[in-house]
């Protein structure tokens, strides 16, 4: 408790992705909720429940709940709406140093409203408010809001517009942080998938290959994001008729994701089941063998996949 109180003001309240201030390992969502709850208590005792400092703690706790999973969207929404009520009652305006809090508040509300099934127009309005804050405070578009807007437009079928927003965000992140910034990898995956939905399967595969190369460089070969990149590349390979490659990529993704408590491991497992009856796969045999040699095969499934790929 003493350690937490000593660090909560400088660390827990300030970071969007909370990490241990000593070893920098990212906290799990449940730990984020516990720490943010403690931070809220400290802010209430120090500043009262009508202060902007308390609103900052509400926003961090709300978004911590949002990171736990969709079942906490209502809690996230209520906490963020409480923060918004405090902001709206500030008669002297909002000081510049609280603008990042406002951005996180609107982004979190857009996320919670999406999970709760609100109209897309309401979510878009939240993100446009975030954009206005960014342009007023920093003179530039907020890339994270662009990504979230892109997600909305892709969901409602405006695929080209959504992809263009992703590309705009990619340019901003690349200019600010360089090509090895993690968000660049995530955006490449989104852009590749968007190209596939637009029917450009070769471009989808090309972009996802680049996403995989960068994910391996940024995260390392066993990271969950590499697993997701492999899973997406497997789907892209299936789209262009490269069934053997798809089996290889999906199996490698499964090996990474199966140890994670994540729905994507289930998705990859289902895709692997669908690929068992694939056509001749001589071109992909070497890739499958190398992928399977990197990790021990799961009994039964690995053998079935190997036989499917090698089947004459």
C-alpha positions as CSV (number, residue, x, y, z in Angstrom):
1,X,0.0,0.0,0.0
2,X,2.8,2.4,0.8
3,X,4.4,1.7,-2.6
4,X,1.1,2.3,-4.3
5,X,0.5,5.6,-2.6
6,X,4.0,6.8,-3.3
7,X,3.6,6.1,-7.0
8,X,0.0,6.6,-7.8
9,X,0.1,10.3,-8.5
10,X,3.0,10.1,-10.9
11,X,2.3,6.8,-12.5
12,X,-1.1,5.3,-12.3
13,X,-3.1,8.5,-13.0
14,X,-1.0,9.6,-15.9
15,X,-0.6,6.5,-18.2
16,X,-3.2,5.2,-20.6
17,X,-1.5,1.8,-20.6
18,X,-0.4,1.3,-17.0
19,X,2.9,-0.4,-16.2
20,X,4.8,-1.1,-13.1
21,X,7.0,2.0,-12.5
22,X,9.9,-0.3,-11.5
23,X,10.1,-3.0,-14.1
24,X,7.7,-1.4,-16.7
25,X,5.8,-4.6,-17.3
26,X,2.2,-3.9,-18.3
27,X,-0.4,-4.5,-15.6
28,X,-3.3,-6.8,-16.3
29,X,-6.7,-5.3,-16.6
30,X,-7.8,-6.4,-13.1
31,X,-4.7,-4.8,-11.5
32,X,-5.4,-1.6,-13.4
33,X,-9.0,-1.5,-12.0
34,X,-7.7,-2.1,-8.4
35,X,-5.0,0.6,-8.7
36,X,-7.4,3.1,-10.4
37,X,-9.9,2.5,-7.7
38,X,-7.3,3.3,-5.1
39,X,-6.3,6.4,-7.0
40,X,-9.9,7.5,-7.0
41,X,-10.1,7.2,-3.2
42,X,-6.9,9.3,-2.9
43,X,-8.2,12.0,-5.2
44,X,-11.5,12.2,-3.4
45,X,-9.8,12.6,0.0
46,X,-7.4,15.2,-1.4
47,X,-9.5,17.3,-3.7
48,X,-13.2,16.4,-3.3
49,X,-15.7,14.9,-5.7
50,X,-16.3,18.2,-7.7
51,X,-12.7,18.7,-8.8
52,X,-11.1,18.1,-12.1
53,X,-8.5,16.0,-10.3
54,X,-11.3,13.7,-9.3
55,X,-12.6,13.7,-12.9
56,X,-9.2,12.5,-14.1
57,X,-9.4,9.5,-11.6
58,X,-12.9,8.7,-12.8
59,X,-11.8,8.6,-16.4
60,X,-8.9,6.3,-15.6
61,X,-11.1,4.0,-13.6
62,X,-13.8,4.0,-16.3
63,X,-11.3,3.1,-19.0
64,X,-9.7,0.5,-16.8
65,X,-13.1,-1.2,-16.5
66,X,-13.4,-0.9,-20.3
67,X,-10.1,-2.8,-20.7
68,X,-11.3,-5.8,-18.7
69,X,-13.9,-6.8,-21.2
70,X,-17.3,-6.0,-22.8
71,X,-19.2,-7.0,-19.7
72,X,-18.0,-3.9,-17.9
73,X,-19.1,-1.4,-20.6
74,X,-22.0,-0.1,-18.5
75,X,-19.6,0.6,-15.5
76,X,-17.2,2.3,-17.9
77,X,-20.0,4.5,-19.3
78,X,-21.3,5.5,-15.9
79,X,-17.9,6.5,-14.6
80,X,-17.1,8.5,-17.7
81,X,-20.5,10.3,-17.6
82,X,-19.8,11.2,-14.0
83,X,-16.5,12.7,-15.2
84,X,-18.3,14.6,-18.0
85,X,-20.7,16.0,-15.5
86,X,-17.8,17.4,-13.4
87,X,-16.3,18.9,-16.6
88,X,-19.5,20.6,-17.6
89,X,-19.8,22.3,-14.2
90,X,-16.4,24.0,-14.4
91,X,-17.4,27.7,-14.7
92,X,-13.8,28.9,-15.4
93,X,-13.1,26.6,-18.4
94,X,-10.8,23.6,-18.6
95,X,-7.1,24.3,-18.2
96,X,-4.8,23.0,-20.9
97,X,-3.2,20.3,-18.7
98,X,-6.6,18.5,-18.5
99,X,-7.1,18.2,-22.3
100,X,-5.6,14.7,-22.4
101,X,-8.2,13.6,-19.8
102,X,-10.9,15.0,-22.0
103,X,-9.6,13.0,-25.0
104,X,-9.6,9.8,-23.0
105,X,-13.1,10.5,-21.7
106,X,-14.6,10.9,-25.2
107,X,-12.7,8.0,-26.6
108,X,-13.7,5.8,-23.7
109,X,-17.4,6.8,-24.1
110,X,-17.3,6.0,-27.8
111,X,-15.9,2.6,-26.9
112,X,-18.5,1.9,-24.2
113,X,-21.4,3.1,-26.4
114,X,-20.3,0.8,-29.2
115,X,-20.3,-2.2,-26.8
116,X,-23.7,-1.2,-25.5
117,X,-25.1,-0.9,-29.0
118,X,-25.6,2.8,-29.3
119,X,-26.1,4.5,-32.7
120,X,-23.0,5.0,-34.7
121,X,-23.8,8.7,-34.9
122,X,-23.5,9.1,-31.2
123,X,-20.1,7.4,-31.2
124,X,-18.9,9.5,-34.1
125,X,-20.0,12.7,-32.2
126,X,-17.9,11.6,-29.2
127,X,-14.8,11.1,-31.4
128,X,-15.3,14.4,-33.3
129,X,-15.3,16.2,-30.0
130,X,-12.0,14.5,-29.2
131,X,-10.7,15.6,-32.6
132,X,-11.7,19.2,-31.9
133,X,-9.9,19.1,-28.5
134,X,-6.7,17.8,-30.2
135,X,-6.7,20.4,-32.9
136,X,-7.3,23.2,-30.4
137,X,-4.7,22.0,-28.0
138,X,-2.0,20.6,-30.2
139,X,-2.7,21.9,-33.7
140,X,-3.0,18.4,-35.2
141,X,-5.5,15.5,-35.6
142,X,-5.6,12.9,-32.9
143,X,-4.6,9.6,-34.6
144,X,-6.3,7.3,-32.0
145,X,-9.6,9.0,-32.7
146,X,-9.0,8.6,-36.4
147,X,-8.5,4.8,-35.8
148,X,-11.7,4.6,-33.8
149,X,-13.6,6.5,-36.4
150,X,-12.2,4.2,-39.0
151,X,-13.5,1.2,-37.1
152,X,-17.0,2.7,-37.0
153,X,-17.1,3.5,-40.7
154,X,-15.8,0.0,-41.5
155,X,-18.5,-1.5,-39.3
156,X,-21.3,0.4,-41.0
157,X,-20.1,-0.5,-44.5
158,X,-18.2,2.7,-45.5
159,X,-15.1,0.6,-46.1
160,X,-13.1,3.0,-48.3
161,X,-13.6,5.9,-46.0
162,X,-12.7,3.8,-43.0
163,X,-9.5,2.6,-44.7
164,X,-8.6,6.1,-45.6
165,X,-8.9,7.2,-42.0
166,X,-6.6,4.3,-41.0
167,X,-4.1,5.5,-43.6
168,X,-4.2,9.0,-42.3
169,X,-3.6,7.7,-38.8
170,X,-0.8,5.6,-40.0
171,X,1.0,8.6,-41.5
172,X,0.6,10.5,-38.2
173,X,1.9,7.7,-36.0
174,X,4.8,7.0,-38.5
175,X,5.8,10.7,-38.5
176,X,5.6,11.0,-34.7
177,X,7.1,7.8,-33.6
178,X,8.7,6.0,-36.5
179,X,7.9,2.7,-38.3
180,X,8.5,0.5,-35.3
181,X,5.8,2.0,-33.1
182,X,3.3,-0.7,-32.0
183,X,0.3,1.2,-33.3
184,X,1.8,1.2,-36.8
185,X,1.7,-2.6,-36.7
186,X,-1.9,-2.6,-35.5
187,X,-2.9,-0.2,-38.2
188,X,-1.2,-2.2,-40.9
189,X,-3.3,-5.2,-39.9
190,X,-6.5,-3.0,-40.0
191,X,-5.6,-1.6,-43.4
192,X,-4.8,-5.0,-44.8
193,X,-8.2,-6.4,-43.6
194,X,-10.0,-3.4,-45.0
195,X,-8.4,-4.0,-48.4
196,X,-9.7,-7.6,-48.3
197,X,-13.2,-6.4,-47.5
198,X,-12.9,-4.1,-50.5
199,X,-12.1,-7.1,-52.6
200,X,-8.4,-6.4,-53.2
201,X,-7.0,-9.7,-51.8
202,X,-3.5,-9.4,-53.2
203,X,-3.0,-6.0,-51.6
204,X,-4.5,-7.4,-48.4
205,X,-1.9,-10.2,-48.4
206,X,1.0,-7.8,-49.2
207,X,0.1,-5.4,-46.4
208,X,-0.4,-8.2,-43.9
209,X,3.0,-9.7,-44.8
210,X,4.5,-6.3,-43.9
211,X,2.5,-6.2,-40.7
212,X,3.9,-9.6,-39.7
213,X,7.5,-8.5,-40.4
214,X,7.1,-5.5,-38.2
215,X,5.2,-7.4,-35.5
216,X,8.1,-9.9,-35.3
217,X,10.6,-7.0,-35.1
218,X,8.6,-5.0,-32.5
219,X,7.1,-7.7,-30.3
220,X,9.2,-10.9,-30.7
221,X,8.2,-14.2,-32.2
222,X,5.9,-15.4,-29.3
223,X,3.9,-12.3,-28.7
224,X,0.1,-12.4,-29.0
225,X,0.2,-9.6,-31.6
226,X,2.4,-11.8,-33.8
227,X,-0.2,-14.6,-33.4
228,X,-2.9,-12.2,-34.6
229,X,-0.8,-11.1,-37.6
230,X,-0.3,-14.7,-38.5
231,X,-4.0,-15.5,-38.2
232,X,-4.8,-12.5,-40.5
233,X,-2.2,-13.6,-43.0
234,X,-3.6,-17.1,-43.0
235,X,-7.0,-15.7,-44.0
236,X,-5.3,-13.5,-46.7
237,X,-3.5,-16.6,-48.0
238,X,-6.8,-18.5,-48.2
239,X,-8.4,-15.6,-50.1
240,X,-5.8,-15.8,-52.9
241,X,-5.9,-19.6,-53.1
242,X,-2.7,-20.3,-51.1
243,X,-4.3,-23.0,-48.9
244,X,-1.1,-24.6,-47.8
245,X,0.3,-21.3,-46.6
246,X,-2.9,-20.6,-44.8
247,X,-2.6,-23.8,-42.9
248,X,0.9,-23.0,-41.9
249,X,0.1,-19.5,-40.8
250,X,-2.9,-20.6,-38.8
251,X,-1.1,-23.4,-37.1
252,X,1.7,-21.1,-36.1
253,X,-0.8,-18.6,-34.8
254,X,-2.5,-21.3,-32.9
255,X,0.7,-22.3,-31.2
256,X,1.2,-18.7,-30.0
257,X,-2.4,-18.0,-29.0
258,X,-3.4,-21.3,-27.4
259,X,-1.6,-20.3,-24.2
260,X,-3.5,-17.0,-24.0
261,X,-6.9,-16.5,-22.5
262,X,-8.2,-15.0,-25.7
263,X,-11.0,-15.6,-28.1
264,X,-8.6,-15.4,-31.0
265,X,-7.2,-18.8,-30.2
266,X,-10.6,-20.3,-30.6
267,X,-11.1,-18.5,-33.9
268,X,-7.7,-19.8,-35.2
269,X,-8.6,-23.3,-34.0
270,X,-11.9,-23.2,-36.0
271,X,-10.0,-22.0,-39.1
272,X,-7.6,-24.8,-38.8
273,X,-10.5,-27.3,-38.6
274,X,-11.9,-25.8,-41.8
275,X,-8.6,-26.1,-43.6
276,X,-8.1,-29.8,-43.0
277,X,-9.6,-30.8,-46.3
278,X,-7.4,-28.5,-48.3
279,X,-6.2,-29.3,-51.8
280,X,-2.6,-30.4,-52.8
281,X,-0.1,-28.3,-50.9
282,X,3.3,-29.1,-52.3
283,X,4.4,-25.5,-52.5
284,X,3.6,-24.9,-48.8
285,X,5.0,-28.2,-47.4
286,X,8.4,-26.7,-46.3
287,X,6.7,-23.8,-44.6
288,X,4.4,-26.1,-42.7
289,X,7.2,-28.4,-41.6
290,X,9.3,-25.5,-40.4
291,X,6.3,-24.0,-38.5
292,X,5.5,-27.3,-36.8
293,X,9.2,-27.9,-35.8
294,X,9.3,-24.6,-33.9
295,X,6.9,-25.9,-31.3
296,X,5.8,-29.4,-30.3
297,X,2.6,-30.4,-32.2
298,X,-0.6,-30.8,-30.3
299,X,-1.4,-34.5,-30.4
300,X,-3.9,-35.4,-33.1
301,X,-4.5,-31.9,-34.5
302,X,-0.9,-31.4,-35.7
303,X,-0.8,-34.8,-37.4
304,X,-4.1,-34.2,-39.1
305,X,-3.0,-30.8,-40.4
306,X,0.3,-32.2,-41.6
307,X,-1.4,-35.0,-43.5
308,X,-3.9,-32.6,-45.0
309,X,-1.1,-30.4,-46.3
310,X,1.0,-33.3,-47.7
311,X,-2.0,-35.2,-49.1
312,X,-1.6,-36.1,-52.7
